[in-house]
Amino acid sequence: MGRGKIVIKRIESTTNRQVTFSKRRSGLLKKARELSILCDAEVGLMVFSCTGRLYEFSSTSMKAIIDRYLKSKEEQHPLLNPNSQVKFWQREAETLRQQQQNLEEIQRQLMGEDLSGSSIEDLHHIENQLQMSLNSVRKRKEQLFTQEIQELNRMGQLIHQENIELYKKMNHAHQENMELQKKLYAEEEPIGLSNRPKNTVPYALAVTSYEEHEPRANFKLSQSNKNLNVRAQTKSASLGLQLI
């Protein structure tokens, strides 16, 4: 019969707790030693009993393992203490400085400078980079031109639609103006054109004929007034002679 499952909780009996600690401590140390041998791992194990006694195991040196552990913690959490912060930012500044130098060197090479120490492979690589950059620039330029052409076409269509609407409004206003002119011409028909059939002469011709007849009528009236004045003067003269 197998053993029942042990509940993981603090053992109340001091004797049983000490016996269990001894057994499991020996098993834990054995497992740590086997892990270091089988997997070529660097293992450090420290166990303090409830009485404060230390039990430890290290595959190499416990001090070396602890130093390596502290260094690893500093790399994972570089801002835990001031010294680590200074070292971390120094490394970051050096890395950024090196990256800047590399980028400046690449830029000078792309501009055709500092090529004296470059090999054929380096020059070929620079040429490929320039060709790829040129293709990207051309592609972007064509894309911008296409967008501008589409926008201009859209604006042209809108302006064309606006022109059509304005042309329709202009025709409508012209028709209303012609109707008003016909009504005015019908109400104020010139003398001498009353016997003319309506809608036989365009309005422009009617207005022209009206403008032509009006000064002639004034001229005839002025001539008749002159004749009347002459006749009146003649009669008055003859009457004056008879009275004498």
Phi and psi in degrees as a GROMACS rama.xvg file:
@    title "Ramachandran Plot"
@    xaxis  label "Phi"
@    yaxis  label "Psi"
@TYPE xy
-80.6872  161.82  GLY-2
-74.4264  150.222  ARG-3
-75.3381  163.075  GLY-4
-71.6183  129.773  LYS-5
-85.0475  132.787  ILE-6
-75.5418  128.613  VAL-7
-83.0154  98.8146  ILE-8
-158.189  168.16  LYS-9
-64.2763  133.129  ARG-10
-81.7871  125.786  ILE-11
-76.4715  -36.2286  GLU-12
-73.9122  127.26  SER-13
-65.222  -42.1085  THR-14
-64.4444  -49.4876  THR-15
-62.737  -35.8748  ASN-16
-66.0742  -39.0881  ARG-17
-67.9969  -40.9603  GLN-18
-64.7337  -45.05  VAL-19
-62.7516  -40.3822  THR-20
-62.1284  -43.9462  PHE-21
-62.9772  -45.2486  SER-22
-65.5605  -48.465  LYS-23
-72.2196  -31.0315  ARG-24
-64.1187  -44.7259  ARG-25
-61.6035  -42.0912  SER-26
-65.255  -39.8087  GLY-27
-65.5963  -43.6641  LEU-28
-64.0972  -37.7176  LEU-29
-64.0866  -43.4495  LYS-30
-64.9158  -39.1018  LYS-31
-63.9454  -42.3212  ALA-32
-65.3559  -42.1131  ARG-33
-63.9325  -40.3337  GLU-34
-62.45  -41.4767  LEU-35
-68.2738  -34.3088  SER-36
-78.2203  -48.8293  ILE-37
-69.0801  -39.9988  LEU-38
-106.289  5.96338  CYS-39
51.1073  45.4283  ASP-40
-100.437  152.5  ALA-41
-94.0518  107.254  GLU-42
-116.18  134.433  VAL-43
-132.041  125.962  GLY-44
-129.41  130.18  LEU-45
-130.634  131.304  MET-46
-132.771  129.309  VAL-47
-110.395  127.641  PHE-48
-75.8304  171.914  SER-49
-65.4641  -18.8661  CYS-50
-90.697  -3.42261  THR-51
95.2688  7.73108  GLY-52
-82.2  139.411  ARG-53
-97.3836  133.945  LEU-54
-127.79  130.149  TYR-55
-140.149  159.583  GLU-56
-147.925  137.804  PHE-57
-142.011  136.783  SER-58
-73.2813  -30.3377  SER-59
-121.514  -93.7141  THR-60
-130.577  130.882  SER-61
-63.0281  -37.942  MET-62
-64.6676  -42.6706  LYS-63
-64.103  -38.7376  ALA-64
-66.1185  -41.8538  ILE-65
-65.615  -40.9262  ILE-66
-62.8012  -41.8064  ASP-67
-64.7473  -37.4074  ARG-68
-64.8634  -44.9091  TYR-69
-64.0775  -40.7755  LEU-70
-63.8012  -40.2161  LYS-71
-65.2732  -38.4468  SER-72
-66.8448  -36.6381  LYS-73
-65.3484  -38.4602  GLU-74
-68.5675  -36.8111  GLU-75
-75.3913  -36.3972  GLN-76
-129.467  79.3889  HIS-77
-70.7702  -13.2657  PRO-78
-104.906  25.7163  LEU-79
-77.6493  -33.2572  LEU-80
-138.217  160.611  ASN-81
-59.4807  -40.6387  PRO-82
-62.448  -42.5073  ASN-83
-64.5032  -37.3427  SER-84
-62.0227  -44.6676  GLN-85
-62.0909  -46.7281  VAL-86
-63.7323  -40.7859  LYS-87
-62.2795  -47.9262  PHE-88
-70.6903  -28.7934  TRP-89
-64.6394  -44.3328  GLN-90
-63.8624  -40.3924  ARG-91
-63.9572  -42.4648  GLU-92
-63.7724  -40.9783  ALA-93
-65.3655  -40.6276  GLU-94
-63.3169  -45.1638  THR-95
-65.59  -36.6634  LEU-96
-64.0218  -41.0548  ARG-97
-67.2323  -40.3067  GLN-98
-63.0559  -40.1227  GLN-99
-63.0845  -43.0674  GLN-100
-61.7907  -41.5585  GLN-101
-64.0329  -42.3683  ASN-102
-66.3005  -40.1168  LEU-103
-64.1761  -39.0074  GLU-104
-64.8131  -41.9835  GLU-105
-64.0355  -39.6456  ILE-106
-63.448  -43.8269  GLN-107
-62.6921  -39.2402  ARG-108
-66.1059  -39.3891  GLN-109
-67.3525  -27.458  LEU-110
-83.5466  0.0417454  MET-111
87.583  18.5324  GLY-112
-110.156  157.602  GLU-113
54.6304  47.5808  ASP-114
-104.098  4.74928  LEU-115
-66.508  -35.3273  SER-116
-93.666  9.12759  GLY-117
-86.4458  143.241  SER-118
-87.3244  177.767  SER-119
-63.8815  -39.4458  ILE-120
-64.8313  -39.9665  GLU-121
-64.5064  -42.7661  ASP-122
-64.0905  -39.604  LEU-123
-64.4671  -39.0269  HIS-124
-65.0137  -41.8301  HIS-125
-63.5673  -40.2382  ILE-126
-62.4353  -41.283  GLU-127
-63.65  -40.4514  ASN-128
-63.256  -42.6452  GLN-129
-63.8177  -40.0066  LEU-130
-64.772  -42.0362  GLN-131
-64.8707  -39.7392  MET-132
-65.362  -40.8404  SER-133
-64.4896  -40.4447  LEU-134
-63.6381  -39.8549  ASN-135
-64.7063  -40.9749  SER-136
-64.5811  -43.3291  VAL-137
-63.5624  -41.5965  ARG-138
-62.3201  -43.9322  LYS-139
-65.4626  -38.3703  ARG-140
-64.1784  -45.0068  LYS-141
-62.5183  -38.0617  GLU-142
-62.9288  -43.9451  GLN-143
-65.3223  -41.4317  LEU-144
-62.6918  -41.0141  PHE-145
-62.7522  -42.4069  THR-146
-64.2917  -40.7348  GLN-147
-65.4445  -40.2287  GLU-148
-64.5632  -42.7406  ILE-149
-62.323  -40.7788  GLN-150
-66.1281  -39.9164  GLU-151
-66.0769  -39.915  LEU-152
-62.3219  -41.1202  ASN-153
-64.0301  -43.8954  ARG-154
-64.9998  -37.2125  MET-155
-63.7885  -39.8513  GLY-156
-64.2996  -40.8273  GLN-157
-63.2873  -43.2834  LEU-158
-65.1407  -37.3663  ILE-159
-63.254  -42.5509  HIS-160
-63.5956  -41.3583  GLN-161
-63.3402  -38.7846  GLU-162
-63.6502  -39.7929  ASN-163
-63.5363  -43.4756  ILE-164
-63.789  -42.3843  GLU-165
-65.06  -37.6766  LEU-166
-64.9147  -38.9992  TYR-167
-64.9192  -43.4235  LYS-168
-63.0661  -39.9332  LYS-169
-63.838  -43.0496  MET-170
-63.204  -41.5914  ASN-171
-63.1955  -43.3684  HIS-172
-64.4794  -37.6823  ALA-173
-65.4072  -40.1357  HIS-174
-65.0377  -42.8588  GLN-175
-62.8067  -39.11  GLU-176
-63.4723  -40.5102  ASN-177
-64.7163  -39.5781  MET-178
-63.5923  -42.9198  GLU-179
-63.8329  -40.1367  LEU-180
-64.4545  -38.686  GLN-181
-65.1899  -39.9396  LYS-182
-64.5328  -43.5228  LYS-183
-63.2502  -40.5965  LEU-184
-66.1073  -34.9394  TYR-185
-70.3721  -36.6437  ALA-186
-75.891  -37.1609  GLU-187
-115.419  67.0206  GLU-188
-76.9504  132.723  GLU-189
-66.3547  157.84  PRO-190
-69.3855  138.615  ILE-191
90.2776  -8.30987  GLY-192
-116.184  9.96132  LEU-193
-70.5791  -30.7992  SER-194
-80.9544  -8.77291  ASN-195
-72.8144  133.726  ARG-196
-59.0356  142.802  PRO-197
-72.3417  151.753  LYS-198
62.8348  23.078  ASN-199
-101.341  -22.339  THR-200
-119.58  132.785  VAL-201
-57.2441  157.412  PRO-202
-63.1898  -36.6316  TYR-203
-61.4634  -43.1113  ALA-204
-67.1373  -37.9178  LEU-205
-63.2209  -43.5737  ALA-206
-64.234  -40.0063  VAL-207
-62.3154  -45.4099  THR-208
-64.6384  -36.1229  SER-209
-63.9668  -43.3275  TYR-210
-66.7246  -29.7773  GLU-211
-75.2459  -37.4195  GLU-212
-78.619  -29.1435  HIS-213
-62.948  -47.1191  GLU-214
-65.8676  -32.0105  PRO-215
-64.1914  -41.9334  ARG-216
-62.1912  -40.5269  ALA-217
-64.6387  -37.3961  ASN-218
-64.8642  -43.2211  PHE-219
-64.8571  -40.736  LYS-220
-63.3793  -39.968  LEU-221
-66.5516  -37.4914  SER-222
-64.7523  -42.9768  GLN-223
-64.0357  -38.5826  SER-224
-63.0078  -39.2818  ASN-225
-63.7063  -42.77  LYS-226
-62.2089  -40.8089  ASN-227
-64.5932  -40.6352  LEU-228
-63.6069  -40.399  ASN-229
-63.7359  -44.2797  VAL-230
-63.3858  -40.7079  ARG-231
-64.5832  -41.1154  ALA-232
-64.7747  -37.6764  GLN-233
-65.1378  -44.5877  THR-234
-64.404  -41.3479  LYS-235
-64.6387  -34.5497  SER-236
-68.9016  -40.3666  ALA-237
-67.5053  -39.5075  SER-238
-63.8244  -37.5371  LEU-239
-66.2675  -36.4468  GLY-240
-68.9412  -39.6705  LEU-241
-64.9168  -40.452  GLN-242
-64.4328  -36.6394  LEU-243
